[in-house]
Amino acid sequence: MKRSLLIVDDEPGIRQSLSGILRDEGYDAESVESGEECLEFLGKRKVDVVLLDVWLPGIDGLQALEGIRALEHPPVVIMISGHGTIETAVRATKLGAFDFIEKPLSIEKTLLTLRHAVELAELGAQNRELQETLRGQYRIIGDSVPMKALRQQLALAAPTNGRVLVYGESGTGKELVAHALHLMSARADKPFVEVNCAAIPEELIESELFGHVKGSFTGAVEDKVGKFEQANGGTLFLDEVGDMSLRTQSKVLRLIEEQRFTPLGSGDNLTVDVRVIAATNKNLEEEIQKGNFREDLFYRLNVIPFFVPPLREHAEDIPALTAYFLTEFARVYGRKPKHIAEPAMEALAHYRWPGNVRELRNLVERLVIMVPGDRIERRHLPPNVCQDHRPAKAAAGTAPRTRTDGFSSLHEARAAYERDYILRKLEENQGNVSRTAEVLGLERSHLYRKMKSLGIAARE
């Protein structure tokens, strides 16, 4: 694949000779004579590398460089000048130039610098492609009210450095939310490091988090870089943080406050810049009352609370999730896409899913592997999924009311759903309006107005 270059120089001889040489070397080379033409060109076409003269009529090369760096995906820029100074080179580097070459141009040096610039451009393109793949992998699927609200919260919280505490039952997708927060943040090109606090033995968790030096304890045969240091500049995800010991909690609290820590056995303090996202399936306020979790750590982590609802509370998303998983596993296993028969989908939609989205994902993976044809029937589903989980009939001969029966308008159906959803959340939080507002991602006053409009009385 030819790599594209743009030469920006006000001297026709340089543009012509350099373009010819670079085309002979296999590059797709274009040229313009001013900074204004350069920016106009880049607004219409993408190139990998720009060779940009400092001294230009109109806006100069440094001003053009600022405009180039403001583009969404800027090309790599090499500055060229016949009147170069150290001050100009330093300024160009600070503005984001890859390198600085003085005139008269050495062809060998120019080609070598170009090769390095193209390598950097290729790495940037690969990184963007990877980021797009990851964003697709960690998409929040579903158009239900809870999922739309969750995406809105993500869009607001992700660009900040605020610490996030994600609540939810096992299997609801708390790790997915953490990944999405990272990928939507300014730290997306930095590390995302995960620690499962429940899976690491108590005697090893401090070493995992903070690292250690050789000989600091029995079995420490070499230096180890801890998770906090690995996540420097990026995001650290503390999964199942409610299972962390009180001793470790105190050290994590200090690190969060000071962004400094000391590896085990070391006398040196290390400073890091880490955004912490934590997740739990426990009620941490209850754990605080039991003495199992530090209240001060809870308030440090709970800056932005997120609640990921169980699948049974957004069951209308089951068809979309099922279709997504069918496509994903067909690709992974090189199979033809399978389709779900209507009776089978009806069974999936009425099942309670105690294991939440993880249970649905695992079931779809099994079906893609084990069902020989391209159509998944009800008989292919496990017996527990095929049981009738719908509400009991109100009276003999009366059909159970479904989510869409009995409403005269979309507005009435939406209001009924919102009322039911808010009542469930109030019940889960023992009628505490402030806590319910946090879980729903609403201002307390907004929730009060919503409750009043829906005829819900606040319990003291």
C-alpha positions in Angstrom: 0.0 0.0 0.0 1.4 3.4 -1.0 1.8 5.9 1.8 0.6 9.4 1.0 2.7 12.6 1.6 2.0 16.3 1.3 4.9 18.7 0.6 4.2 22.3 1.6 6.8 24.7 0.3 6.7 28.1 -1.5 9.6 27.3 -3.8 8.4 25.5 -7.0 11.8 23.9 -7.6 11.8 22.2 -4.2 8.2 21.0 -4.6 8.9 19.6 -8.1 12.2 17.9 -7.3 11.2 16.5 -3.9 7.8 15.2 -5.3 9.7 13.4 -8.1 12.2 11.8 -5.8 9.5 10.6 -3.3 7.3 9.2 -6.1 10.4 7.2 -7.3 10.7 5.8 -3.8 7.1 4.6 -4.0 5.3 7.3 -2.1 2.1 9.0 -3.3 3.4 12.6 -3.1 1.3 15.8 -3.6 2.4 19.4 -3.1 1.0 22.9 -2.3 2.7 26.2 -1.9 1.1 27.8 1.3 -0.2 27.0 4.7 -3.7 27.9 3.7 -3.7 25.5 0.8 -2.2 22.8 3.1 -5.1 23.1 5.6 -7.7 23.2 2.8 -6.1 20.0 1.2 -6.1 18.2 4.6 -9.7 19.2 5.1 -10.6 17.1 2.0 -8.1 14.3 1.9 -6.1 12.3 4.5 -2.4 11.9 4.2 0.1 10.0 6.3 2.9 12.5 6.5 3.3 16.3 5.8 6.7 17.9 4.9 6.0 21.5 6.1 8.3 24.5 5.4 8.6 26.9 8.3 8.8 30.1 6.2 5.6 30.5 4.0 3.6 33.4 2.6 0.5 34.1 4.6 0.3 31.9 7.7 3.7 30.5 8.4 4.6 26.8 9.0 4.2 26.9 12.7 0.7 28.4 12.5 -0.2 25.7 9.9 1.2 23.1 12.2 -1.2 24.3 15.0 -4.1 23.9 12.5 -2.9 20.4 11.5 -2.6 19.2 15.1 -6.2 20.4 15.7 -7.5 17.9 13.1 -9.3 14.8 14.5 -6.7 12.4 13.1 -3.7 14.6 12.3 -0.9 13.3 10.0 2.7 13.1 11.2 4.5 16.4 10.5 8.1 16.9 9.6 9.2 20.6 9.6 11.8 21.8 7.0 13.6 25.2 6.9 16.5 26.9 5.4 16.8 29.4 8.3 16.3 27.0 11.2 17.1 28.0 14.7 17.1 26.0 17.9 14.3 28.1 19.2 12.2 27.4 16.1 12.9 23.6 16.3 12.0 23.5 20.0 8.8 25.4 19.4 7.9 23.1 16.5 8.5 20.0 18.7 6.3 21.4 21.4 3.5 22.0 18.9 3.7 18.3 17.9 6.2 18.1 15.0 7.8 14.7 14.6 11.2 16.0 13.4 13.0 19.1 12.0 15.2 19.0 8.9 17.3 21.9 7.7 17.8 23.0 4.0 19.5 22.2 1.8 17.8 18.8 2.2 19.9 15.7 2.4 18.0 13.1 0.4 19.4 10.2 2.6 18.4 12.0 5.8 15.0 13.0 4.4 14.2 9.4 3.3 15.3 8.0 6.7 13.2 10.5 8.6 10.2 9.8 6.3 10.5 6.0 6.9 10.4 6.6 10.7 7.4 9.1 10.3 5.5 6.5 8.2 6.1 3.8 10.8 4.7 6.2 13.4 1.7 6.9 11.2 1.1 3.2 10.8 1.2 2.7 14.5 -1.3 5.5 15.0 -3.7 4.0 12.4 -3.4 0.5 14.0 -4.1 2.0 17.4 -7.2 3.8 16.1 -8.4 0.6 14.5 -7.9 -1.3 17.8 -9.7 1.4 19.7 -12.7 1.2 17.3 -12.7 -2.6 17.6 -12.6 -2.3 21.4 -15.4 0.3 21.4 -17.5 -2.1 19.4 -16.7 -5.0 21.8 -17.7 -2.9 24.8 -20.9 -1.4 23.4 -23.9 -1.1 25.7 -26.6 -3.0 23.9 -30.3 -2.2 24.2 -32.9 0.5 23.7 -34.8 0.1 27.0 -35.1 3.0 29.4 -32.5 1.7 31.8 -29.9 1.1 29.0 -30.5 4.5 27.5 -30.1 6.1 30.9 -26.9 4.1 31.4 -25.4 5.4 28.1 -26.3 9.0 29.0 -24.5 8.6 32.4 -21.5 7.1 30.5 -21.3 10.1 28.1 -21.3 12.5 31.0 -18.9 10.7 33.4 -16.4 9.2 30.9 -14.5 12.5 29.9 -13.8 13.4 33.5 -11.3 12.0 36.0 -14.0 11.4 38.7 -13.8 8.1 40.5 -16.7 5.7 39.7 -18.4 3.0 41.8 -20.4 0.5 39.7 -23.2 -1.4 41.5 -25.0 -4.4 40.1 -25.6 -8.1 40.5 -23.1 -10.7 39.2 -23.2 -11.0 35.5 -25.0 -7.7 34.7 -22.0 -6.1 32.9 -20.1 -4.0 35.5 -16.8 -4.8 33.8 -18.3 -3.8 30.5 -19.2 -0.4 32.0 -15.7 0.1 33.3 -14.2 -0.7 29.9 -16.6 1.7 28.2 -15.8 4.5 30.7 -12.1 4.0 29.9 -12.5 3.9 26.1 -14.7 7.0 26.1 -12.2 9.0 28.3 -9.1 11.0 27.4 -7.1 8.0 28.9 -8.3 5.6 26.1 -4.8 5.2 24.7 -3.3 4.5 28.1 -3.5 1.2 30.1 -6.7 -0.4 31.4 -5.6 -2.6 34.3 -8.1 -4.9 36.1 -7.8 -6.4 39.6 -10.3 -9.0 40.8 -10.2 -8.3 44.6 -12.1 -11.5 45.3 -9.8 -13.8 43.4 -6.4 -12.8 44.9 -5.4 -14.3 48.2 -5.1 -11.9 51.1 -1.4 -12.5 51.5 -0.7 -11.6 47.9 -3.1 -8.7 47.2 -0.8 -5.9 48.5 2.0 -7.3 46.2 -0.4 -7.4 43.3 -1.6 -3.8 43.8 1.7 -2.1 44.9 4.4 -4.4 43.6 7.5 -5.6 45.5 11.2 -5.7 45.3 13.3 -8.9 45.2 13.7 -10.5 48.7 11.0 -8.5 50.4 9.3 -11.7 51.5 9.7 -15.4 51.0 9.1 -16.3 47.4 9.9 -12.8 46.1 12.7 -14.0 43.7 12.5 -10.9 41.5 11.1 -7.4 41.4 7.4 -7.1 40.5 5.6 -4.1 39.1 2.2 -3.6 40.8 -1.1 -2.9 39.2 -1.2 0.7 40.2 2.1 1.4 38.5 1.0 -0.6 35.5 -2.1 1.6 35.2 -0.1 4.9 35.4 -1.7 7.4 33.1 -4.7 5.1 32.6 -7.4 3.4 34.5 -7.4 0.8 37.3 -10.5 -1.3 37.7 -11.0 -2.8 41.2 -13.6 -5.5 40.6 -15.5 -6.8 43.6 -13.9 -4.2 45.8 -16.3 -5.2 48.7 -14.1 -8.3 49.1 -11.0 -6.4 49.9 -9.6 -6.7 53.4 -9.7 -3.8 55.8 -5.9 -3.7 55.9 -5.6 -3.4 52.1 -8.5 -0.9 52.1 -6.5 1.5 54.3 -3.5 1.4 51.9 -5.7 1.9 48.8 -7.4 4.8 50.5 -4.0 6.5 51.1 -3.0 5.9 47.5 -6.2 7.3 46.1 -5.8 10.5 48.2 -2.1 11.0 47.6 -1.5 9.2 44.2 1.7 7.9 45.9 2.7 4.5 47.3 5.7 2.4 48.3 6.2 -1.1 46.8 6.7 -3.9 49.4 10.3 -4.0 50.7 11.2 -0.7 49.0 12.1 2.6 50.6 11.1 4.6 47.5 7.8 6.4 47.1 6.3 6.2 43.6 3.9 8.8 42.2 1.2 7.8 39.7 -1.7 9.3 37.8 -4.5 6.7 37.9 -8.2 6.9 37.6 -9.9 4.4 39.8 -13.1 2.6 38.9 -14.5 0.1 41.4 -17.4 -2.4 41.2 -19.3 -4.4 43.7 -22.3 -6.7 43.9 -22.6 -6.0 47.6 -24.4 -3.3 49.5 -21.4 -1.4 50.7 -23.4 0.7 53.2 -24.5 -2.5 54.9 -20.9 -3.7 54.8 -19.9 -0.5 56.5 -22.5 -1.1 59.3 -21.1 -4.6 59.7 -17.5 -3.3 60.0 -16.4 -5.0 56.8 -15.8 -1.8 54.7 -14.2 1.5 55.5 -16.6 4.4 55.3 -13.9 6.9 54.3 -12.9 4.6 51.4 -16.5 4.3 50.3 -16.9 8.0 50.0 -13.7 8.3 48.1 -14.8 5.7 45.6 -18.5 6.7 45.4 -17.9 10.0 43.7 -20.0 9.0 40.6 -22.3 6.0 41.4 -23.5 3.8 38.5 -26.2 1.1 38.8 -26.3 -1.6 36.2 -29.8 -3.2 36.4 -30.3 -7.0 36.3 -31.5 -8.4 33.0 -35.0 -9.1 34.3 -35.5 -5.3 34.7 -34.8 -4.6 31.0 -36.0 -7.9 29.4 -37.2 -6.0 26.3 -33.4 -5.9 25.4 -33.2 -9.7 25.3 -33.8 -10.0 21.5 -31.2 -7.4 20.7 -28.6 -9.0 23.1 -29.3 -12.4 21.7 -28.9 -11.2 18.1 -25.6 -9.5 19.0 -24.2 -12.7 20.7 -25.3 -14.9 17.8 -23.4 -12.7 15.4 -20.3 -12.5 17.7 -20.0 -16.2 18.3 -20.7 -17.1 14.6 -17.7 -14.9 13.8 -15.5 -16.3 16.6 -16.2 -20.0 15.6 -16.4 -19.5 11.9 -20.0 -20.6 11.7 -22.9 -19.4 9.6 -25.2 -17.0 11.5 -28.0 -18.8 13.3 -31.6 -17.6 13.8 -33.8 -17.9 16.8 -37.3 -19.3 16.1 -40.2 -17.3 17.6 -41.2 -19.9 20.3 -37.5 -20.1 21.4 -37.2 -16.3 21.6 -40.5 -16.1 23.6 -39.0 -18.6 26.1 -35.8 -16.5 26.4 -37.9 -13.3 26.9 -39.9 -14.8 29.8 -37.0 -16.5 31.6 -35.8 -14.7 34.8 -32.1 -14.9 34.1 -30.6 -15.2 37.6 -27.1 -15.1 36.0 -28.1 -12.0 34.1 -26.4 -11.0 30.7 -23.5 -13.4 31.4 -25.9 -16.3 31.6 -27.6 -15.3 28.3 -24.2 -14.9 26.6 -23.0 -18.3 27.8 -26.2 -20.0 26.6 -26.0 -18.4 23.2 -22.4 -19.5 22.8 -23.4 -23.1 23.7 -26.2 -22.9 21.1 -23.9 -21.6 18.4 -21.5 -24.5 19.0 -24.0 -27.4 19.6 -27.0 -26.7 17.4 -26.2 -28.3 14.0 -28.6 -26.3 11.8 -29.0 -22.6 11.2 -32.3 -22.4 13.2 -32.5 -22.6 17.0 -35.8 -24.1 18.2 -37.4 -24.1 21.6 -36.4 -27.8 22.0 -32.7 -26.8 21.8 -33.0 -24.7 25.0 -32.3 -26.0 28.5 -35.5 -27.3 30.4 -35.3 -24.5 33.0 -35.4 -21.8 30.3 -38.4 -23.4 28.7 -40.5 -23.4 31.8 -43.4 -20.8 31.8 -42.1 -17.9 34.0 -44.9 -15.5 33.1 -47.1 -14.1 36.0 -50.0 -16.3 37.1 -53.4 -15.5 35.6 -55.5 -13.0 37.5 -58.6 -15.1 37.1 -59.7 -18.3 35.3 -59.8 -17.8 31.6 -58.0 -14.4 31.8 -54.8 -14.0 29.9 -51.8 -12.5 31.8 -51.2 -8.9 31.1 -48.0 -8.4 29.1 -45.7 -5.3 29.0 -47.7 -3.8 26.1 -51.3 -4.8 26.9 -53.9 -2.4 28.3 -52.4 1.0 27.4 -54.2 3.4 25.1 -51.1 5.4 24.2 -47.3 5.3 24.2 -47.3 8.1 26.7 -49.5 6.0 29.1 -47.3 2.9 28.7 -44.1 4.9 29.3 -45.5 6.5 32.4 -46.6 3.1 33.7 -43.2 1.7 33.1 -41.4 4.7 34.8 -43.7 4.5 37.8 -43.1 0.7 38.2 -39.3 1.2 37.8 -39.0 4.0 40.3 -41.2 2.2 42.8 -38.8 -0.9 42.6 -35.8 1.3 43.1 -37.3 3.0 46.1 -38.1 -0.4 47.6 -34.5 -1.6 47.0 -33.2 1.5 48.8 -35.7 1.3 51.7 -37.6 4.4 50.5 -34.5 6.6 50.7 -35.1 9.2 48.0 -31.5 10.6 47.9 -30.0 7.2 47.5 -32.5 6.2 44.8 -31.8 9.5 42.9 -28.1 8.6 42.9 -28.8 5.1 41.6 -31.0 6.5 38.9 -28.5 9.2 38.0 -31.0 12.0 38.7 -30.9 15.1 40.9 -32.9 14.6 44.1 -35.2 17.5 43.1 -35.8 16.0 39.7 -36.7 12.7 41.2 -39.2 14.4 43.6 -40.9 16.1 40.6 -41.0 12.9 38.7 -42.5 11.1 41.6 -45.1 13.8 42.1 -46.1 13.7 38.4 -46.5 9.9 38.6 -48.5 9.9 41.9 -45.7 8.3 44.0 -45.7 9.5 47.6 -42.3 9.8 49.4 -42.0 7.7 52.6 -40.2 9.4 55.5 
